[in-house]
Amino acid sequence: MSQSPQTANILIVDDVPTNLSILAQTLREQGFTVWVATSGDAALQQLSHALPDLILLDIQMPGKDGLETCATLKTNQRTQDIPVIFMSALNEQVHKVKGLSLGAVDYITKPFHEAEVLARVKVHLSLRELTLNLQREIEERKRVEAELAKANTALHRLAHIDGLTQVANRYRFDQELGQAWRRLHREDQPLSLILCDVDYFKLFNDHYGHQAGDDCLQQVAKAIQNAVHRPDDLVARYGGEEFAVILPSTSAQGAAQIATAICAEVLKLQIPHKFSSVSQYVTLSLGMATISPHSEQTADMLIELADKALYRAKATGRNTYCHHDLTQLIRPQP
């Protein structure tokens, strides 16, 4: 971090000891900390250990002259932002242009005028401080914006994801179903919905405990998700031990295939359920409905049809699935 302009560190690079002495004394009397170097190479060596806030750099020096030294400074990431003021007895325009084109911020002509040197030094130190403050503000703003984006992502997740099962929650289900309904109405494509209910879950929860019940729901949710592969399909926790699967552009036959896959994935879990009257393991009952959305219909009608199909699946023995417009019940193979 840079110091205030009046207490800044200034490096003077000049091969003439008298110039160094006079200029250093002038700046020290103003409260500046002054470093000195008598060549470009010596200056670069100093800069490898510590960085000043400003450099006064003579152009005409033996060995690496001021122009070469400046070019080296500006190609080094550590030193490229340090303001450089050239000093020279050469008052020709070509030298000023060359120096400024290399990245110098100003040009002082020898012999020095003390008031001019101090004025230019203070101006460029103040500009550097303003620049650094602006950079810090920009970096802080970026940090805050990144944290805000992270927080917004977390809030979005909390608002749309079921905390227990990590699938979509009821709020997101309602949003996605409405959006899918409107889109497929325009495209004249079918929309299928599957409602899934864990068979005899209350008995499972009562006898195995709530922690086991939570673990069961988590595993079932993951199994349902494993059976659904398309990006537009959505698995959601509908409520309690019920899950819903939205299947855009999916026919009744396609929904039946997904239902079969869901049942197979849940059976793979082989979660013991000795209080179930239909299986020794946890199973599901599923109700399906398919509609090609039209303006005289609503998404609630699709939910109602799927719910009726689920009720029929449960009423006729559970561990099965049926479609609202099919009379046949399909029971998964163990």
N, C-alpha and C positions, 0 to 999 in steps of 0.2 A: 504494500500500500504506500502511495506517495505521501510525502510530508506536505505541510502547508507551504505556499510559495516562499515565505520569508525564512523558512528553516530547511529548505530543500538542499539536496546534495548536487553539486555541479562539478562536472569533470572538464578541466581545461587541457586541451592538447595543443602544444606549441613547442617547436624546437628551439625557440629563443628564450633563454632564462629570464632576461629582463622583462619580456612581455608576460611571461608566466607570473613573475613576482608582482608586477604592478596590478595585473588583472585579478590575481588571487587576493591580494590585499584589499582591493576595492570591494570585492564581493564579500569577503569575510567581515568587513566593517558593516555590511548590511545584514549580517546574521546568517549568511549562507555557510554551509559546510563545503569546503573546496578540496577537490582531488586534482592532482596534476599528473601529466604524462608528457614526455618530450618526443614521442614518436607515435605513429599509428600502431605499430606492433605493440608498444608498451601499453597503449590505451586498450587495445583488444585483450591483452593479458589481464589488465585490471578488471575489465568487464566480465571476465570469466569467473571472477570471485564475488563481485558485487555490482549492482546497477545504480547509476545516478538518476536524477530526475531530469537532467538536461546536460547536453554536451556542447561546449564551445570548441570548435574544431578548426585549426589552421589548415589552409589549403596547401601551401608550399612547405613541404617537409621532405627531407631526404628519406630514401627507402620508400615505404608505403605512404604516399601523400594523403592529403585530406579527402580527396575525391574517392580514392580506392578504399580508404578506411570507412567512409560513409556507405559506399556500395556494399561492403562486407557487413556493416551493421544492419542495413535494411534487408539483407537476405537471411538474417538470423532471427528466428522467432522470438528469442529472449530479448533482443535489443532493437527490433524493428520499430517499436512504438516510442522509443526515447527521442524527444525532439532534439534536432541538431541545428545549431547556428554556425554557419561558416564564418571564418575570419580570414581576411586577406588584404594585402596591400594592392592586389590586382583589382582595379575598379572597372575592368572591361565587362561589357554586357554578357559576352559569351561565357565568362566564368560564373557569373551569377546564374545564368540560365542553366548551365551544366550542373551547378551545385543544387539548385532547386529541383531539377529534374530527377536527381538521385534520391530525393526525399527529404532534403533539408527544409526547415521551416522559415529560415531567415538568413540574412547575409549582413555582416558588419565589416566595414572598410577600415583598415588601419591607416593612420594612427587612430587609436581609440579616443572617443569622447565619453568620459565617464557617465554622464547623464544618459546618453544614448544607449550605452551598453546595459546599464541598470534597467532602463525603461523596457528595452527589448527582452531582456532576461525575465523580468517580472511578468510581462504580457504573456510570454510563451509558457511560463510555469503556471500561470492562472488558467490558460487555455488547456494545458495538460490536465490540471486538476478537474476542470469542468468535464473534460472528455472522460477521465477515469470515473468520475461520479456518475456520468451518464451510462457508462458501460456497466457499472455496478447496479444501477437502477434497472437497466435492461435485463441483466442476469437475474436479479431478484424477481423481476416481473415474470421472467420465463420460469423460474423456480416455482413461484406462486401459481402460475397458470398450469404448470405440470401437476402440482399437488391438487389443484382444483379439478383438473381433468381426471386425475386418479380418483378423487372423492366422488365426482359425478358418475364415473364408471361403477364405483362401489354402490352408490345410491341406486343407480339404474338396475344393478344386479339384485339389490335388496328388494326393489320394487317389482321385479319380474321373475325372480327365482324363488322357489319354495326352499326354505331354510333347511328342512330335514332331508328331503330327497334330492335336492339340487337339479330338479327338472323345473320347467316353467310352472308358475303359480296360477291361481284362478284368474287373477287380474290380467295376466298376459294371455291366458287362454281366451278370455272374452275379447281382447283386442285382436288377436290373430284370427279368431273365427269370423269376426266382423269384416276384417280386411279381406280374408280369403273369399267370403261370401260376395262382397262387392266386386272383387276382381274376376271371379269365375262367372258372375252374372254377365259381365261385359264380354267375357271370352266364350260364353255358352259351353262351359265345361262342368263336369260333375264334381261334387264335393262330398267326401265320405267322412264319417265320424265314428270312432269306436270308443265306447265307455267300458271301462274295466273295473271290476269289483273283486277284492280279495275274498275268497269264500271263507265264511265262518271266522272272520277276523276278530270279532269280539271275544269269541271263545279262546282264540289263540292268545290274545292280549291278556285276558283274565288269568289264564293258566301259566303262560310262560313269562308274563311280566311286561311292563311298558317298554323297558329297554330292548327286550327281544322283539317286541312289536315294532319299535322304531327301526331296528336292524332289518327286520323283515320288509318293511316298506321301502327302505333304502335299496335293498337287493332287488325287489320287484321292479322298482322304478328303473334301475339300471338294466334289468332284463328287458323291459319294454323298450327302452331306448336302443338296446342292441338289435332289436327287431325292425327298427325304423331307420332307414338309411338316406332318404332324400333330404336335401337341405330345406325344402319348403314344408316338410312334414314336421309336426310339433307334438311332443309328449308333454303333458301337463298333469300336475296333481289337481284333481277336480274337487277333492274334499275328503277328509278322513282317509279311508282306505280305497277311495275311488281315484282312478286315473282316466285321462281322456287323450285320444290321439286324433289330431286333425290331419286329414289326408287330402290335400287339394288335387284336382284333376285325377281322381281315383274312382274307378267304377266299383260296383258291388263285388265283382269277382276279385278285383285288386284288394279291396278291403278284407275280403275273406282270407286271402293269402297272408296279409299282414297279421290278421288275427291268429291264424295257424302258427305263424312264426313267433308271435308273442307267447302263446301257450307253451310252445316248445321251449322257449328260453326260460320261462318260469319253472317248468318241470325240471330243466337242467339244474336248477338251484338245489333241488331236493331238500327243501327246508322242512324238517319234520313237523307234522301237525296231527297228533294222535287224537285230537278232538274234532277232526273233520269227518263227516259221514260219507264223503265222496272219494277221499284219497288219504294215504298216509303222509302225503306232502302238501305243502301250500299250493293251491290252485286258484285259477281265476274264472269268473263268469264274465262274458263279454256280450254287449249289445251293439249292433252296427246299423247305421242308416246312411243312405246315399240319396242326394238330391242334386238336380241341375238347377241352380238358383234362378228364380224368376222374380219379377217385381211384385207379384201378388203373394210371394212367400217371404218368410223371415228366417234368420239363422236359428231362432228359438224353436221353430218347427223341426229343424234337423236334430236339435238336442232332445226334443220331446219324443221323436221317433226312435232315436238310439236308446233313450231311457226305457221306453216301452219294450224294445227288443231285449234289453238287459234284464228287465223284470221277468220277461218270459223265460229267458235262459236260467234265471235263478229259481223260478217257480217250477221248472221241469227237471230239477235235479242238480243244478250248478255244474261246475267244471265243464262248461260248454259255451258255445257262442252261437248266436243266430242273427240274421239280418231282418230288418223290419218288413221287407216285402217277400221274404222266403218262409215257407211253412216248415222247412226241414231244419231241425236242430243238428248241429255238428259237434260231436264230442271228441276232444283230442285223444289220441292214442297214448297210453302210458308208456 
